[in-house]
Amino acid sequence: MHDAEVQGADTASARTWSPLGGVFIAVALACAIGAAAVVWRHLGQRHDEQLNAHLASHSAEVVLTVRERFQSYRMLLRGGQAFMRSRDDFDFLAWRTYLQRLSFQEEFPGVQGIGFAQWIQPGQLEAHLRAMREFAGDDYRVWPEGQRALLSSIVVLEPADWRNARAIGYDMYSEPIRREAMDRAVQSGDAALSGKTILVQETESDVQAGVLLYMPLFADGMPIASEAERWAALRGWVYMPFRMTSLMRQMLDQHPGQIRLQVFDRATAAESLLYDSHAGMPESASRPVSAEHVSLGGTEWIIRLHALSSFDAEPDIRQAEFVSVVLVGVLLVVTALFFAVTRERATRLARTTESLRRSEAKYSTLVNLAHDGIAATDAEFRLTFVNPGFIELVGREESSLIGRTLDELWVDGGGESREAMLARLGEGKSRHYEVRLKRGDGRQLTVLASLAPLKDGWGQTKGAIALLSDITERKDAERRIAHMATHDILTGAVNRLMFGELLGYALVQARRSGHRFALLFIDLDHFKRVNDDFGHHVGDMLLCEAVRRMQGSIRSSDALGRRGGDEFVVLLPEIVGDTDAEIVAEKIRSALEKPFMFEGREVRISSSIGIALYPEDGKDEHELMCRADEAMYRAKLGGRNRACRVR
Ligand SMILES: Nc1nc2c(ncn2[C@@H]2O[C@H](COP(=O)(O)OP(=O)(O)OP(=O)(O)O)[C@@H](O)[C@H]2O)c(=O)[nH]1
C-alpha cells in the first residue's frame, strides 16, 4: 500500500512541479525577463546615444563640407570680382575666356555655372542692348519684358550650355528672392546667398530648388565704404546659380543611405525645403535627430538629419547583443530548470530512498520475524544470508551455514540435483521442492523449499532466494490420516479395506506371474473370556500384543490384517511349497500360545487358523476368504489351537 502510494506520488511528481520548484522556475524566468528588459533598455539607450553621436558626427561633417564648399565658391566669386575690377569696361570675351580657363566645373563641382549679371543704370538699357548684341547677337534681350526702374541682366554664364543659355538676358533683380540677395550683397559688399527659388535654367523635368550666390562687383577706384557708395559703384554681380539637388548630391557623395538629410532655407517648413536626400518619403517615415543651423552668405540654412527606421548604428551588433542577452536569459532559465529538475529528482530520490528504507525495514522485520526459514544463495548455491527462522529451522549456527551449499542441508533433495535446480533458476523459473532436511541435532524434518531466482539490477540471475517451511507435522498428520484410513486403530494391523486392496493386488500379481500365495484366517480362541476375566482393556492389550507376535512371525513382505474383533488375516503373497503356509501358521499359533503378562497377571490364549492357497483353494478374493474362513472353523471344530486347510 505504501509502495503504491509512493509510486503514485512519483508519477504525479513526474507530471507536475512541486510548488517550490514552480516558484523557483517562475522567479528565474522573471529574473531572466527582467534582466533581458533592463539590458534591452540599456542597449536601446546606448544605441540611441551611439546613433545620436553618429548622426551628430555626420551632421558636423556635412556642415563642415557645406561651409568649406561655399567658402570655395565665395573665393571663386572673389576671383571673378577681382578679374572684373581690373578692367574698366565689361569685356565679354575676356570674362568668358577667364571663366573657361578657370575650369571651375572640375575644380568646383556642383556649380551650375558662373555668370555675371550686369547692373543697368536707369536709362542705360538701350545702350546696353546695343553693346551686348555685338557679342551675343541680335536675339539678345533683357527679360522679362516690362518697365522697371532698376534692371539687371545676365550677360554671361559659363558654361554656355543649353541650360545656361536659357538664362542669358534674364533680369534677376526683377525677382524678389534674387533681388533680396543681390541687395544684400551690395549692402554687405560680400557674397550673399539667395533664398529658395527656381532657376530659370530649369525645364519641366527634374525641377529642383535653386539658390544663387552673388558677389557684388564695384567699379574699380570708386569708394565703396558706405552702402550708398557701393550702390553708386555697382557694376553688377558675379554670381553662381546652384541646382540644390545636384549640388548636394555631388557635395555629399559619401552620404549614407540610411540617413535622411534635409536642407532648409531658414525655416524647417516644406516650402523652405532646399534638398531632401529621400525626396518623396513621408516625414513620418523618419525621425529627425539633429538640426544644425549654418550661416552661409548672409542667410541661414538648416541641415537636418533623420535616422531612418533601417538605420541602426550597428544593427548586427545590437541584435547580437540582444541575442546574447536572450541567450543568457535562456541559459538562466535552463539553469533554473536544471536545478529545479535536479531538485525534483533529488526530492523524488529522497522520497524513494525513504520509501525503500522503510520498505527495507519493513521487509527486514518480516524476514527476521518470519517463522519460516529464509535464505539467499549465490550462483553456486552457497548460502549468503539466513534469517533467524532459517537458523532455528536447521538447528545450526549462522557461522556454520554461511558459505555452505543449501543442498548440503537436506538428505533428500526432492528428486532434483543441485545442477538441475541451478539450471532452472538460471532460466528464471521458480519451483517448490519437498525435501528431507537434517537438522544439526540429527532430527529430520520434511521441508517445503520454495526456490526463486535472485536477480541483479540487469535482470541476470545471481543466486536464489529460498523459503523453507517446516511441513513435518503436516506430513506426519497426512501420514497418520492415511494410516488410519488403511490400518486398524487399536492394533495397527492393516484394516479390512486395505487388506482387500493388498489381496486383490496379490491376486493380480499371482495371475500374471503364475505363482502361488496363501491366505491365513486367524481367530483367537475364547477371547471373550479374556475380556470377561481380565477386563476389556486387557483384551485390548492382548489384541495389540497378539498383533506384534503375529507380525514377528511373518515377513515384512507379508501383510497382517484385522478383520474385526479377534479375527485376523495374513497374506503370504508368494509361496513355493505346499507347506510354506502351514509353517507360517504354526509359527503364529505357537507365538500366540505363549502366555501374556498384563498388569502382573498371566493371560493365556490360543488361536484357530484356516489356510487357503491360491490357486488350489480359490480363484478370487471372495472364494479364498470363504475357504480360509471355512478352514478356520474346521480348526475350531477340531479342538482349536490348530491350523487347518480344507482340501
Ligand atoms: N477387548 C476387546 N474385545 C473385543 C474386541 N472386539 C471384539 N471383542 C470381543 O471379542 C469376543 C469375541 O468373541 P467370539 O469370537 O464370538 O467368541 P470367542 O469367545 O472368541 O470364542 P470362539 O471364537 O468360539 O473361540 C467378543 O466377546 C467381543 O465382544 C475388541 O476390540 N477388544
The ligand as an SDF file (V2000), in Angstrom:
LIG
                    3D

 32 34  0  0  0  0  0  0  0  0999 V2000
  -11.2980  -56.3790   24.3860 N   0  0  0  0  0  0  0  0  0  0  0  0
  -11.8560  -56.4270   23.1990 C   0  0  0  0  0  0  0  0  0  0  0  0
  -12.7530  -57.3170   22.9450 N   0  0  0  0  0  0  0  0  0  0  0  0
  -13.3070  -57.3960   21.7140 C   0  0  0  0  0  0  0  0  0  0  0  0
  -12.9530  -56.5180   20.7020 C   0  0  0  0  0  0  0  0  0  0  0  0
  -13.6610  -56.7990   19.5900 N   0  0  0  0  0  0  0  0  0  0  0  0
  -14.4220  -57.8620   19.9020 C   0  0  0  0  0  0  0  0  0  0  0  0
  -14.2520  -58.2540   21.2130 N   0  0  0  0  0  0  0  0  0  0  0  0
  -14.8200  -59.3290   21.8940 C   0  0  0  0  0  0  0  0  0  0  0  0
  -14.2660  -60.5000   21.4540 O   0  0  0  0  0  0  0  0  0  0  0  0
  -15.1580  -61.5260   21.6850 C   0  0  0  0  0  0  0  0  0  0  0  0
  -15.1360  -62.4210   20.5290 C   0  0  0  0  0  0  0  0  0  0  0  0
  -15.8210  -63.4840   20.8490 O   0  0  0  0  0  0  0  0  0  0  0  0
  -16.1680  -64.5980   19.8120 P   0  0  0  0  0  0  0  0  0  0  0  0
  -15.1530  -64.7400   18.7820 O   0  0  0  0  0  0  0  0  0  0  0  0
  -17.5680  -64.5130   19.4750 O   0  0  0  0  0  0  0  0  0  0  0  0
  -16.0480  -65.8960   20.7270 O   0  0  0  0  0  0  0  0  0  0  0  0
  -14.8330  -66.4320   21.4730 P   0  0  0  0  0  0  0  0  0  0  0  0
  -15.0230  -66.0320   22.9010 O   0  0  0  0  0  0  0  0  0  0  0  0
  -13.5880  -65.9410   20.9010 O   0  0  0  0  0  0  0  0  0  0  0  0
  -14.9610  -67.9300   21.2450 O   0  0  0  0  0  0  0  0  0  0  0  0
  -14.5560  -68.7200   19.9730 P   0  0  0  0  0  0  0  0  0  0  0  0
  -14.3290  -67.8020   18.9560 O   0  0  0  0  0  0  0  0  0  0  0  0
  -15.6670  -69.6240   19.6730 O   0  0  0  0  0  0  0  0  0  0  0  0
  -13.3390  -69.4180   20.3520 O   0  0  0  0  0  0  0  0  0  0  0  0
  -16.4830  -60.8640   21.9350 C   0  0  0  0  0  0  0  0  0  0  0  0
  -16.8040  -61.0330   23.3260 O   0  0  0  0  0  0  0  0  0  0  0  0
  -16.2670  -59.4420   21.6520 C   0  0  0  0  0  0  0  0  0  0  0  0
  -17.0130  -58.6220   22.4930 O   0  0  0  0  0  0  0  0  0  0  0  0
  -12.0180  -55.5510   20.9730 C   0  0  0  0  0  0  0  0  0  0  0  0
  -11.6580  -54.7620   20.1480 O   0  0  0  0  0  0  0  0  0  0  0  0
  -11.4950  -55.5640   22.2480 N   0  0  0  0  0  0  0  0  0  0  0  0
  1  2  1  0
  2  3  2  0
  2 32  1  0
  3  4  1  0
  4  5  2  0
  4  8  1  0
  5  6  1  0
  5 30  1  0
  6  7  2  0
  7  8  1  0
  8  9  1  0
  9 10  1  0
  9 28  1  0
 10 11  1  0
 11 12  1  0
 11 26  1  0
 12 13  1  0
 13 14  1  0
 14 15  2  0
 14 16  1  0
 14 17  1  0
 17 18  1  0
 18 19  2  0
 18 20  1  0
 18 21  1  0
 21 22  1  0
 22 23  2  0
 22 24  1  0
 22 25  1  0
 26 27  1  0
 26 28  1  0
 28 29  1  0
 30 31  2  0
 30 32  1  0
M  END
$$$$
